[in-house]
Amino acid sequence: DIVVSKDKELVFVEVKTRSEAYTKEAIEAAYSRKINFLAAAANHYLQGHDTGNMQPRFDFITIVYSNGHFNLEHMEDAFFPPLRGYR
């Protein structure tokens, strides 16, 4: 959802929003197929852009709406990309 550079890192961020009524945790919704998709998208991005010595990093941001308020959590280095389909 977001690609941003910070210091010497290129950060790929998956953002998930949920309401409290949603049965799955927001972070669970991002796993499995989404991780593979994000890793493949990052690989495509890295092949098409000159990123110099920047190292990729994968973060999650979860936003949960509950009782009229939003709770935001940012998890840095949330996962390492799978080797399959990612170079």
C-alpha positions, 0 to 999 in steps of 0.5 A: 500500500505504501513505499517509502524511503527512510535512512538507508531502507526502502520500506514496503508497508501493508496497511489493514483497517478493520472494525471491532465487529470484524472477526479476524484480527487485522494482522491475521488478514495480512498474512499468507497470500498478502505476504507473497503478493507484497514480496512479489510487488516489492521484487518488481519495484526493486527491479524497475527502480534504481534504489542504490544501496537501500535495503528493503524492509516490510512493515505492517500498519493496522488501524482498528475502529472501535467505540468511535476511535481509531487505534493505529499500530505500526509494526516495523520488520513485520516479516521477512519475504518468502524466498519462493517468488522473491529474488 
